[in-house]
Amino acid sequence: MPYTPEQDEVQNPLRPGLRAESAPEPCAVVIFGATGDLAQRKLVPALYNLAVTGHLPAAFGIVGVAKSVLSHQEYVQSMREAVGKFSRTKPIDPEIWQDFAAGMRYVPGSFDDPDTFARLRARPDQPRTEDKTRGASAV
């Protein structure tokens, strides 16, 4: 059997439960079509799984954009149901979900409507995801 460097690695017994060393800088992900099948079955459950394994930064946000007229609470509840149904990590950990959901925002609107982008920039009715992520985002 050939030698591999991984054979020399000793697991740190204090590491489990801590954020991964490779966690990225604070950021937000904007999901267009946030109430759709892809977001519910794949995107949000995958992001939740990254949160469970500690691979998301502590300051992470999701901004959901979709044509559906939903309140922020309705959006968060629908994503919780989707994560509960489609996540590979079950059951949902209430503490992790609370932190994960705290970074969620929902903006109703269409991709081809300029007013949607104006609402993305200014959300006076909600704490700004940008405050949590120091202005970083990915679309």
C-alpha positions as CSV (number, residue, x, y, z in Angstrom):
1,M,0.0,0.0,0.0
2,P,1.5,3.4,-1.0
3,Y,2.0,6.1,1.5
4,T,-0.4,9.1,1.6
5,P,0.0,12.2,3.8
6,E,-3.4,11.7,5.2
7,Q,-2.0,8.8,7.2
8,D,0.0,11.3,9.2
9,E,-3.0,13.4,10.1
10,V,-4.3,13.1,13.7
11,Q,-7.9,14.2,14.3
12,N,-8.3,17.0,16.8
13,P,-10.7,15.8,19.4
14,L,-11.8,19.4,20.2
15,R,-12.7,20.2,16.5
16,P,-16.2,18.6,16.2
17,G,-18.9,21.3,16.5
18,L,-16.6,24.2,15.5
19,R,-16.9,26.1,12.2
20,A,-14.9,24.6,9.4
21,E,-11.5,26.2,8.8
22,S,-12.5,26.8,5.2
23,A,-15.6,28.7,5.9
24,P,-15.9,31.7,3.5
25,E,-16.1,35.4,4.4
26,P,-19.6,36.7,5.3
27,C,-21.9,36.9,2.3
28,A,-25.4,36.6,1.0
29,V,-26.8,34.5,-1.8
30,V,-29.6,35.9,-3.9
31,I,-31.9,33.2,-5.2
32,F,-34.2,34.2,-8.1
33,G,-37.1,31.8,-8.3
34,A,-36.8,31.3,-4.5
35,T,-40.2,29.6,-4.2
36,G,-39.6,27.2,-7.1
37,D,-38.8,23.6,-7.2
38,L,-35.0,24.0,-7.5
39,A,-34.8,26.3,-4.5
40,Q,-37.0,24.0,-2.4
41,R,-35.5,20.7,-3.4
42,K,-31.9,21.5,-3.9
43,L,-30.6,25.0,-3.1
44,V,-31.9,25.8,0.3
45,P,-31.5,22.3,1.7
46,A,-27.9,22.2,0.4
47,L,-27.2,25.5,2.1
48,Y,-28.8,24.3,5.3
49,N,-26.6,21.2,5.1
50,L,-23.5,23.4,4.8
51,A,-24.7,25.3,7.9
52,V,-25.0,22.0,9.8
53,T,-21.5,20.9,8.9
54,G,-20.1,24.4,9.8
55,H,-19.1,25.3,6.2
56,L,-21.1,28.5,6.1
57,P,-19.8,31.7,7.7
58,A,-21.6,32.9,10.9
59,A,-22.7,35.9,8.9
60,F,-24.5,34.3,6.0
61,G,-27.7,35.4,4.4
62,I,-30.2,34.2,1.8
63,V,-32.3,36.7,-0.2
64,G,-35.1,35.0,-1.9
65,V,-36.8,36.7,-4.9
66,A,-39.9,35.3,-6.6
67,K,-43.1,36.3,-8.2
68,S,-45.2,34.7,-5.3
69,V,-46.6,37.3,-3.0
70,L,-45.5,36.0,0.4
71,S,-44.6,37.6,3.7
72,H,-41.2,37.1,5.2
73,Q,-42.6,34.6,7.8
74,E,-44.4,32.6,5.1
75,Y,-41.3,32.3,3.1
76,V,-39.2,31.2,6.0
77,Q,-41.9,28.6,7.0
78,S,-42.1,27.3,3.4
79,M,-38.3,26.9,3.4
80,R,-38.3,25.1,6.7
81,E,-40.9,22.7,5.4
82,A,-38.7,22.2,2.2
83,V,-35.6,21.6,4.3
84,G,-37.4,19.1,6.5
85,K,-38.6,17.2,3.5
86,F,-35.6,17.4,1.2
87,S,-32.5,17.8,3.3
88,R,-30.2,14.8,3.8
89,T,-29.7,16.0,7.4
90,K,-32.8,15.0,9.5
91,P,-34.3,16.1,11.7
92,I,-33.8,19.8,11.5
93,D,-31.7,21.1,14.4
94,P,-33.7,23.9,16.0
95,E,-30.7,26.0,17.0
96,I,-29.0,25.7,13.6
97,W,-32.3,26.5,11.9
98,Q,-32.8,29.6,14.0
99,D,-29.4,31.0,13.0
100,F,-29.9,29.9,9.4
101,A,-33.4,31.4,9.1
102,A,-32.3,34.7,10.8
103,G,-30.3,35.4,7.7
104,M,-33.2,34.9,5.3
105,R,-35.1,37.7,3.5
106,Y,-37.8,37.5,0.9
107,V,-38.5,40.1,-1.8
108,P,-41.5,39.5,-4.0
109,G,-41.0,40.5,-7.6
110,S,-40.1,39.5,-11.1
111,F,-36.6,39.3,-12.6
112,D,-37.5,41.5,-15.5
113,D,-39.0,44.3,-13.3
114,P,-36.6,47.1,-12.4
115,D,-38.7,47.8,-9.2
116,T,-37.7,44.4,-7.9
117,F,-34.0,45.5,-7.9
118,A,-34.9,48.7,-6.2
119,R,-36.6,46.7,-3.4
120,L,-33.6,44.4,-3.2
121,R,-31.5,47.5,-2.4
122,A,-33.8,49.0,0.1
123,R,-35.7,46.9,2.6
124,P,-36.8,49.3,5.4
125,D,-39.3,46.8,6.9
126,Q,-36.6,44.2,7.6
127,P,-33.1,44.2,9.1
128,R,-30.7,44.4,6.1
129,T,-28.9,41.2,5.2
130,E,-26.1,43.4,4.1
131,D,-25.5,44.4,7.8
132,K,-25.0,40.8,8.7
133,T,-22.7,40.1,5.7
134,R,-20.8,43.4,5.6
135,G,-22.1,44.1,2.1
136,A,-20.9,40.9,0.3
137,S,-23.3,39.0,-1.8
138,A,-23.5,36.4,-4.6
139,V,-26.2,36.0,-7.2
